[in-house]
Amino acid sequence: MTSHPDAAATGALALDAETLYAELRRAVQALLAQGPQPCHLVGVASGGAWLAARIHRELGLPGEPGVIVPALHRDDYAQRGLAPVSARTRLPFAVDGAHVLLIDDVLYTGRTLRAVLNELFDYGRPASVRLAVLVDRGGRELPVAADAAAVRLPLPPQQSFELEQRPDGRFGFVLLERAAAARG
């Protein structure tokens, strides 16, 4: 993780997403090596899906990663509305009895992960579910913890950041400042 030289003075935050991605990839590789097999990678739309797809490809894993879209299970569904038609859950394996490793970009309150688990269980009952995240920013409202996080970085509620995937496939972060951050 790198910080902007004036971060303390300005309140600015600069994270090197590619460095964090490399750490996440190593953590996922370790989780896969020590866990039950086969284990299926499933990325949480959209940032987690980008991460899962790249990790899956770079580790040379068989098959393809899944994508989970928790939109219909979110408790803020009325504010967010429906996901685009192209954004649908795709799990290219039988969920019943499967070992699943969820990949997400940012873990905050745990509410999104609650919705993710509800969506996953709509498809069956997995034998186990583990979680790896790029950034754990604290602020939990639900008892959710990541099995691996590239970095744990508490942020004030008015700050948040989003993962972006650049045209060359590399990752970056966009820092957002708002009067009242949406919790999710």
C-alpha positions, 0 to 999 in steps of 0.5 A, a space after each residue: 500500500 502506498 500513500 500520497 506524501 501529503 496524505 496526512 496534511 490533505 486527507 487525501 488517500 492514494 492506494 496502489 491497486 495493482 500492489 494490493 491485487 498482487 497481495 490478494 492473488 497470493 492470499 487466494 492462492 494460499 487459501 486454495 492450497 490449504 482448503 478443500 478441493 475443488 474450490 470455486 472462485 466467485 466474484 461479487 459484481 462488479 469489482 469482485 468479479 473483475 478480481 476473480 476473473 483475473 486471479 482465475 486466469 493468472 493462477 491457471 484454474 480450471 473452468 471459469 469463475 462465477 459471478 454473483 449479483 446480490 441486487 435482489 437481496 439488498 436491503 436498500 433495493 428500493 433506492 438502488 433498483 434493478 441491476 442491468 439485464 447484463 448483470 446476472 448471477 452466473 455460477 458455472 458449477 453445482 452449488 450444492 456441496 461445493 466449496 466456494 471462495 468469494 472474492 470482493 473488492 471492498 468489505 465495509 458494513 457486511 450488508 452486501 455480503 449478507 445479500 451475496 450469501 442469500 443469493 448464493 443459497 438461492 442456487 443451493 447449499 454449499 459445503 463451505 464459503 470463504 471470503 477474500 477481499 482487496 480492502 477491509 475498511 472496517 465499519 462492520 454492522 453485521 458479523 462478517 469477516 474476511 478470511 483474507 484481506 490484502 489490506 485493512 484500512 479504516 476510513 471515515 464514513 464520509 470517505 469511500 473508494 471504488 475499484 476501477 478496471 482500466 482498459 489495459 486490465 489493470 486496477 486503480 481506485 477512485 476516492 469518493 468524498 461525500 457528506 453522508 456515505 452510503 452504507 453497503 
